[in-house]
Amino acid sequence: MLRPAIVLFVIMTVLSGIIYPLVVTGIAHLFFPWQAEGSLVNRAGQHVLSGGQAAGSALIGQYFDQPWYFWPRPSATSSMPYNAAASGGSNTGPTNPVLIQNVKVRVAALHAADPGNKQPVPVDLVTTSGSGLDPDESIAAAYYQIPRIARLRHIAPAKLKDMVDHYIVGRPLDILGEKTVNVLELNLALDQKYPY
């Protein structure tokens, strides 16, 4: 009884642990090379497969804290924001005093960075995502930040709004979620068109 069990264990290990992953990875590289390589983009906002050094991934959020950039959603990953090796949420519910205090601190930071902005603060600028790695933010979050960035980069707010509108990504399957903006791609385009 022991020998057939060991043989079956070895066969299944080779099939599911070596052969299957190699086949799936090969198919992914053949049909979806950019995605299989991590959806990396260069400083010009183009796929790294087109050339250039990677500036980041279109699928994993990046930390921006300089006031002349669009800020992403806060990240609750441990040791540093947007740590892809430690993906996870904060696990604080809506009545948790820790969440309430964190939101107050984040709202105060947004008001301190742009004291003249009297718009309501979009919720995704003060709460973390479930993964802590969300690369996108709502259109409202991007629009909220336009006055601060326009002032610091000396750009007309209308031009910056046009740029945000250009980078709006539709809803998945046209029915799921809401339209969003990829923060990394927006900031790379901002540096290309209006260097700070």
Buried (B, 14 or more C-beta within 10 A) or exposed (E): EEEEEEEEEEEEEEEEEEEEEEEEEEEEEEEEEBBBBBBBBBEBBEBBEEEBEEBBBBBBBBBBEEBBBBBBBBBBBEEEBBBBEBBBBBEBEEEEEEBEEBBEEBEEBBEEBBEEBEEEBBEBBBBBBEBBBBBBBBBBBBBBBBBBBBBBBEBEEEEBBEBBEEBEEEEEEEEEEEEBBBBBBBBBBBBEEBEE
